[in-house]
Amino acid sequence: MEHTYHTPNNTDFPDPIVQARGLELRRRIQASSYMLIFALAITGAMGVIALMAADLFLAATLFAVAGVILAAFIGVNIAGPSRKTPVLVGVLLLVLYFYLLLSGGVNNTGLMWAVMLVPGFINLYGYKWGTVTLAGVGAATALVLFYPDFPGLLAHYDTGHRARFIAVFGALTALTAILDSSRHQTQQMLHTLTAELESRASTDALTGLANRHEAYRAISALERRNRELAGRYTVLIGDLDGFKAINDNFGHNFGDQVLKDVAQVLRDNTRSDDIVARWGGEEFLILLPNTDVQGGGILAEKLRLKVAALRDKYPQDASISISFGVAEGDPRTATHGQLLSQADSRMYRAKHGGRNQVVAD
């Protein structure tokens, strides 16, 4: 009985690893936005306080910086996800931090900016590069605070304040890095588990070939690509002849071994970019990119002979053969559902015509 093939509802089959990386990028972009919002709020508040204290120059500077931060926030949200965003946000925040460190900000509160820099930079760059960046910021801050008469330092911090700040900054950096390192390790374990589950979901457990789900994904992707490039591709559907008799006469263990050996033959005699899948119980599908029906027929005949030769491998007097149907895909005139039905129909013609043969037209 011939089969009717239907295209699965989900033909895109998104890669979970790619999805995870995209989520990580979006998380960093979101962290950038939060940092900018926090910076805008603090800078605006400092500007208001400076204005109320009649420090017009500091107020004007802080309001100007708040305007730059607001423009950066709008730009980040308009431009969309970009790997450059965390770098640009980090540079902007560092410039603001060192300005407040040197000037003291409002009532010498400029150092308070370091409190938000630590978790912010770890979130922006991860625990490794975030810690390296913060170590550089801490070293530069210590130089500014303890170098005698550092050029440009207008604020007045007493010695105890400076020492306590460096200690707190270092401890906060270490604690935040440890926590983010733990989160990163957990995320890596999830990525590994996701990759393993994806592999299992797309691989036939017995033969190690792609399964039907993965074959559909590959055909869908190839069809979309060839629709754009007007390329050719060919599908082979092969079915082992009399496989039920093999199981009945020699047992299912022997039948499983035959399936594994046939899968190995198909895999060893196709190209690296061809897709070889276990399509059903004793049925196999081979997807051949950049191949016409004539080339597919030649390969099918070669595979048929290789499979037939397997009978010499076993002590059991088992008849091993396979029948192939071959069809060429044309995404401009037919869907891959129609292509699979055509290959399946030709495979059954090979069966009805005596088995152990190839039908390509």
Buried (B, 14 or more C-beta within 10 A) or exposed (E): EEBEBEBEEEBEBEBBEEEBEEEBBEEBBEBBBBBBEBBBEBBBEBBBBBBEEEBEEBBEBBBEBBBBBBEBBEEBEEEEEEEEBBEBBBEBBBEBBBBBBBBBBBEBBBBBBBEBBBBBBBBBBBBEBBBEBBEEBBEBBBEBBEEEEEEEBEBEBEEEEBBEBBEBBBEBBEEBBEEBBEEBEEEEEEBEEBBEEBEEEBBBEEBEBBBBBBBBBBBBBBBEEBEEEEBBBBBBBBBBBBBEEBBEBBEEEBBEBBBBBBBBBBBEBBEEEBBBBBBEEBBBBBBBBBBEBEBBBBBBBEBBBBBBEBBEEBEBEBEBBBBBBBBBBBBEEBBBBBBBBBBBBBBBBBBEEEBBBBBBE
